[in-house]
């Protein structure tokens, strides 16, 4: 199944690519950019822009700042994850703190999930 994307969101996705958070930059430049399986940053999936997307593993990688832990943020994330699941996508979430303090463990987890989903 092809995952649709809302082309009207392209300017915003480009802006987010140019202005990644420090944690997104760390994960991208120190791990994902040269990962042997293609991973996209700030990819449009339907009407959402996901932090990182691995099409071959049908995997979305999200880095969550404090706004994700409000009642409104959690409700939005649940709705978004349910929408992405309809396309067979798995969402893995990490906190910004995990990127800062447990980077190697985050990278191992991403690698494991990609390997399992490519099976």
URLINCOR-V257087 format. One line per field, one symbol per residue. ss: DSSP state (H for helix, E for strand, C for the rest). phi: phi as a letter, one per 30 degrees, with the letter a starting at -180 (. if undefined). burial: + if it has 9 or more other C-alpha atoms within 8 Angstrom, else -. A space follows every 10 residues. Layout:
ss->???
phi->???
burial->???
//
This chain:
ss->CCCCECHHHH HHHHHHHHCC CHHHHHHHHH HHCCCCCCCE EEEEEECEEE EEEECCCCEE EEEECHHHHC HHHHHHHHHH HHHHHCCCCE EEEEEHHHHH HCHHHHHHHH HHHHHHHHC
phi->.dddbdddde edddddddbd dedddedddc bdecddcdbc chcdbhcbcc dbbcddchbc ccccddddcc eddddddddd ddddddcicc cccbdedddd cbeddddddd edddddddg
burial->-----+--++ --++-++--+ --+++++++- ++------+- +++++---++ ++++--++++ ++++---+-- --++--+--+ +--++---++ +--+++-++- -++--++--- ---++----
//
